[in-house]
Structures are given as structure tokens and as C-alpha cells.
Amino acid sequence: MKSIPALDASLKSSLSLAQPVFWLNPNKMKTQEALSSLASKALPTLSDIQSADERLRRFAPLLAQLFPETQASNGIIESKMKRVEQLQLGIIPFIGGRIIGDWWTKLDSHLDIAGSIKARGGVYEVLMLAEKLATEHGLVDSDQDYTQFAQASFKALFNQYTILVGSTGNLGLSIGIISRAIGFNVTVHMSSDAKPWKISLLKEKGATVVLHDSDYSKAVEEGRTAALNDPFAYFIDDENSVHLFTGYAVAALRLKTQLADEGITVDDEHPLFVYLPCGVGGAPGGVAYGLKLIFEDSVKIFFAEPTHAPCMLLGMASGLHSKIAVEDIGIELKTEADGLAVGRPSGFVGEIMMPLIDGIFTVEDHTMLWLLHLLSVTDKIELEPSALAGFYGPIQLFYTKDGFNYLLNEGLLEKMQNATHLSWATGGGLVPKAIMDDFKKAGASVKIEF
Ligand SMILES: *Cc1c(COP(=O)(O)O)cnc(C)c1O
């Protein structure tokens, strides 16, 4: 085992034993200071994120044509936010008390096209590439809307290119589905323990799937290497892509409108707590970054990771980011939450999150399954295991010593009556029914102790 001087011994021991932990980020700054400290990174600005939103709007007529399920929203891929009132009540006997504030979820699990949060970043980066190539080749007629991208001349151009990506599953689905629909070839590198139904669905959509015996980081590396030196290959880099990150951040603009539509105020007296399941970090990082730009200190961000894949926590707490992996402290990377089954975090995202997020907590697999079953009964929402990680957040805040102390020390306790909790539901919409039934059955038999 590596000795990691910067990592607190008791934290390291709990992580190594795969015990649930609640880690408060000692590096957090006031949002404005944090953003200044990140200035040298030339991160997307709010206006860059607005431009990304506009790009998605340009493509909306095309998406409505290619994906009939998006017609109701005129080709805009966006999820609903929904209150989980029954869960909030139903959980009381188990945790022995109330969660104060209103508990909501953001249903990216049911985003059109890919059924997960990956529909935001993945679709965005592929469309961006399509627009760039078509523009460079003089194909775009500015007098027409973007349904022109379905014409044979565009498809013939895109068909010369292959998009490569490494994925634990959902990013592959998102990029595979949109790439094929537009006309690109696509190769998805996955680890061999990826869910079989995700692999089959990708193949059905016409993607090439390459399985690797080693873990996710290796799958990404293979994709990256395969794309080098080939002008007709385009690698989407889950660990470092600013475009993916920007695509994810668009969620923040949309959420701002949705909160206003629901009559939810977010300000100093009405804090918004957002709980985001985290794998390599890109999706939760992009969303969190966008939310901090908009709501600044009024939004509190927590990431959620499986006890068997706490890569972002390890990277941030040690300051080593992508230079450390969970295996280095003896953790076996093994979780039912396949969307979060990542052993090494994105260094790019970890460094951005350092001054911005409030903390990270870890969740055991059986807790995710228990929550999966409970939520399916209380509020009739069906999610994949990864997506339940964020639902553990409010419980941790009120019912662990560290969580409660955080509320006390930050002067938040007396504001909780006005608070909104938002657990980001990141995936599940495409899970086949038989598999969802198995998850629910497994969750129903969990005996939980808080
Ligand atoms: C990918 C994924 C996440 C986390 O996204 P990262 O960019 O890997 O951190 C969370 N939940 C689900 C269901 C996912 O597929």
C-alpha cells in the first residue's frame, strides 16, 4: 500500500475498509474567490455555457426529427424536476427523524436519447463536432434550419469519421446512439464487466464495442491511443474534455428556469443543496460548476461515490487527483453502481472542484439498492443503482455528526426550513424491465440500519 502523507490516517483507514464516510472539503472558498483562483485555467464562462445552450437549440429541429421522443419538447433534451414527498415521509421511521427542507430530484434518468446524465455532455460534444466539420466543408446553408444535417451530403461526410470513447456504459450509450443517428462511425471501449444489456444495446445501434479485461481507466486509455495519428478519428476524452464539461454545465441554466417556474427561491436565506453521483467527475463537475456560476454561495454541492469507488474523494483529500487510484489504498473496485465504477478520478475536474464543493460522501451498495426499492414504492420513480447515491446526502447531513456539525458551523441549521435538497437522479431510463425488477427485489430484501 502506498503511503500518502497528505491523507488523514483515519480517513484513509475508513476508505480502505470501504466504510461510508462523510468528508468536508477543507479547501472550499467563497465562490467569487474560488473562481478567481481558477482564472488561469481558462474555464468556460457563463456566456460560453449560454453559447452551448444555443448550439443545442440550433440542433433541436434535427433531434426532433431523428428522435421522435423529443418532439414533445421540440428537440430540447431536458429532464423534469420532481418533489419526492413520499420518500421524505417514508424514510422517517428508518432514520428516526425528519429531513428539514423540501426534497426534490432531477430526473436525468429519464433524459431523452440516452436515459442518463450522459445525454447532456455526450450529445453536445458529438453535435459540436458535426457542426464544425460541416462548416469547414462548406455544407451548412445559413438560410435553413439544422434538419439539413440529415441530408445525404452531411451523412457522407460524417461517415468518413470514427468517434472513439471509453465508457463504463452510459457515456458509450449516449455517444453511440447520437453518433450513429448523425452518421458517424463509433467505437466504444468498455471494461469487460460492463452491463451486458448496455453492450447489446450499443451493438444494436450500430456501434463497435471493444471490451477490455482491465478497468475503466485502461478502456479510456485504449480509446485515446487508437485515435492518435488518425485524422479521421475523434476521441471523446471523458477525463479531460472541456466540451463534455460545458455540455453538462448547460443543466445549470435549465435548472435556474425550472426552479423559478416551481416558485423556489435560491438565495442566502434559501440555500439549495445539490447531491451529485460522481464517477470520473465530468458530469457532476460540469453541473456543479454551472450551478456555482449562477447561484454562487447559495448553492451547496456534495458529490456521492460508492464505498468501493471513492476516487474523487481520494484524489481531492490527498491532493493527488489523478495521480492516485482506489487500488493504491487497497480498495477493490467492485460495485453494482456501474456508472460510478471508476478507480481514478479526472485530474482536470478534481482541480476545478477543489475550491468549489462542500464535500463528498460515500455510500454502500446495499444502501443504494435499499433506496432504489424504497423510491420505486414511495414516489414510483425507477432508477439504476448509481443514481441513488445522491439520495443518501440529506440523510448524511442530518444524521451523521460531521454532517450536522457542518450545518451548525456554516450557520445553515436555522435556514433549513427554507432549504431545497436536490438529489440528482443520473440514470435508469433505459434499464430493461427484468433487470429493474431484479434490482428492486434485491433492494427489498436489504435490512438497513442507520
Ligand atoms: C456517468 C454517470 C455518473 C457520473 O458521471 P461522471 O462523469 O463519470 O462522474 C453518475 N451516474 C450515472 C448513472 C452515470 O452513468
The ligand as an ORCA input file, in Angstrom:
! r2SCAN-3c Opt
* xyz 0 1
  C     -21.521      8.554    -15.608
  C     -22.518      8.522    -14.547
  C     -22.375      9.286    -13.393
  C     -21.173     10.133    -13.057
  O     -20.597     10.832    -14.114
  P     -19.005     11.002    -14.188
  O     -18.791     11.954    -15.290
  O     -18.446      9.632    -14.505
  O     -18.550     11.454    -12.862
  C     -23.381      9.200    -12.447
  N     -24.445      8.416    -12.622
  C     -24.622      7.673    -13.734
  C     -25.843      6.822    -13.861
  C     -23.663      7.711    -14.726
  O     -23.820      6.972    -15.819
*
